Each structure stands twice: as C-alpha cells, then as structure tokens.
C-alpha cells in the first residue's frame, strides 16, 4: 500500500456558505462516519483541519494574508490514507461528504523527499 493525501477544499470565507451550528454538527457526524469507515479498513493514517488564518510567503520576502484570500474555495483540511494506487485512493476520496456541496477534493500520492523512505 502507498500513502495518499486527500485535500479538502470548500468555501470558508463567504458568510452565506457557512453552516449553522446544527448543520455543522450533522456534517461532522457524516464526515466522522466516513473517516471511521476508512479507519475500519486499516487505511486511515491521520488528518487535520486547518485554520482560515495564515500567511503566504513568496520569493523576495513578499508575505501576504492567506491562504488564497482572492478565491472562495480554501484548503479546509486533509487526511492521509493507504491505498493500492491512485485509482483506489480516488475511489475512497469520492466518498468524502464535502462533495455533497459545491466543493472539491484533491488526491495526491505522498512521495519521498530529501532521501526519506
């Protein structure tokens, strides 16, 4: 099995797109059930949500508020999974509940850098 990252993007900025506390509780249950099903197959490695606050650092010491303040779809979080190949990882990612809205997920294989593994 190889490691894959599932990046979850959704609108974290537009006020109208934000769920009520009740909706958020319901969404989190559905999301946790999805992650639990991956974990039950011993394919879940870990994951985190991300704050909406941050900075983007570019060359020549250019620092701007971020991330990606100019677009509505922001990186909200990620999980790492084990999958046989990219197609297998994509099939797992297709079950991500955030896809029920006008959101997206990106699947990327984790590769060794700097002589690691």
C-alpha positions as CSV (number, residue, x, y, z in Angstrom):
1,X,0.0,0.0,0.0
2,X,1.1,3.5,-0.7
3,X,0.3,6.8,1.1
4,X,-2.1,9.3,-0.4
5,X,-3.2,12.8,0.8
6,X,-6.8,13.8,0.3
7,X,-7.0,17.6,0.4
8,X,-10.5,19.0,1.1
9,X,-11.4,22.4,-0.3
10,X,-14.5,24.4,0.4
11,X,-15.8,27.9,0.9
12,X,-14.6,29.0,4.3
13,X,-15.0,32.7,3.6
14,X,-18.4,33.6,2.2
15,X,-20.8,34.2,5.1
16,X,-23.8,32.7,3.3
17,X,-21.8,29.4,2.7
18,X,-21.2,28.8,6.4
19,X,-23.4,26.2,8.1
20,X,-25.4,26.8,11.2
21,X,-24.1,25.1,14.4
22,X,-26.8,22.4,14.0
23,X,-25.8,21.8,10.3
24,X,-22.1,21.7,11.3
25,X,-22.9,19.1,13.9
26,X,-24.7,16.9,11.3
27,X,-21.9,17.4,8.7
28,X,-19.3,16.4,11.3
29,X,-21.1,13.2,12.1
30,X,-21.3,12.3,8.4
31,X,-17.6,13.2,8.0
32,X,-16.6,11.2,11.1
33,X,-18.6,8.2,9.9
34,X,-16.7,8.4,6.5
35,X,-13.3,8.6,8.2
36,X,-14.4,5.8,10.6
37,X,-15.2,3.6,7.6
38,X,-11.7,4.2,6.2
39,X,-10.1,3.5,9.7
40,X,-12.1,0.3,10.0
41,X,-10.3,-0.9,6.9
42,X,-7.0,0.0,8.5
43,X,-6.3,2.5,5.7
44,X,-6.5,5.8,7.7
45,X,-3.2,7.3,8.6
46,X,-4.3,10.6,10.1
47,X,-5.6,14.0,9.3
48,X,-6.3,17.6,10.5
49,X,-8.5,20.6,9.9
50,X,-6.9,23.9,9.0
51,X,-7.5,27.4,10.3
52,X,-8.8,30.0,8.0
53,X,-6.0,32.3,9.1
54,X,-2.5,32.2,7.7
55,X,0.2,33.9,5.6
56,X,1.5,33.1,2.1
57,X,5.3,33.7,1.7
58,X,6.6,34.2,-1.8
59,X,10.0,34.9,-3.1
60,X,11.7,38.2,-2.4
61,X,10.2,38.2,1.1
62,X,6.7,39.0,-0.1
63,X,4.3,38.0,2.6
64,X,0.5,38.3,2.2
65,X,-2.5,37.3,4.2
66,X,-3.7,34.0,3.2
67,X,-4.2,31.4,2.3
68,X,-5.6,32.3,-1.1
69,X,-7.8,35.2,0.1
70,X,-8.7,36.0,-3.5
71,X,-10.7,32.8,-4.0
72,X,-13.6,31.4,-2.1
73,X,-12.5,27.8,-2.1
74,X,-9.9,27.3,0.6
75,X,-8.0,24.3,1.9
76,X,-10.0,23.3,4.9
77,X,-8.2,20.1,5.9
78,X,-6.7,16.9,4.9
79,X,-6.5,13.2,5.7
80,X,-3.8,10.7,4.8
81,X,-4.8,7.2,3.7
82,X,-3.3,4.0,2.5
83,X,-4.3,2.8,-1.0
84,X,-3.2,0.3,-3.6
85,X,-2.8,3.0,-6.3
86,X,-4.2,6.4,-7.4
87,X,-7.4,4.9,-8.7
88,X,-8.0,3.2,-5.3
89,X,-7.3,6.5,-3.5
90,X,-9.7,8.4,-5.8
91,X,-12.4,5.8,-5.1
92,X,-12.0,6.4,-1.4
93,X,-12.0,10.2,-1.9
94,X,-15.2,10.0,-3.9
95,X,-17.0,9.2,-0.7
96,X,-15.9,12.4,1.0
97,X,-19.1,14.1,2.3
98,X,-17.9,17.6,1.5
99,X,-18.5,16.7,-2.2
100,X,-22.3,17.0,-1.4
101,X,-21.8,20.8,-1.7
102,X,-20.1,22.8,-4.3
103,X,-16.7,21.7,-3.0
104,X,-13.7,19.7,-4.2
105,X,-11.1,17.2,-3.0
106,X,-7.7,16.6,-4.5
107,X,-5.9,13.3,-4.2
108,X,-2.1,13.3,-4.2
109,X,0.4,10.5,-3.7
110,X,2.9,11.1,-0.9
111,X,6.4,10.7,-2.3
112,X,9.8,10.6,-0.6
113,X,11.7,13.9,-0.4
114,X,15.2,14.6,0.9
115,X,16.2,11.0,0.9
116,X,13.4,9.9,3.1
117,X,11.7,6.4,2.9
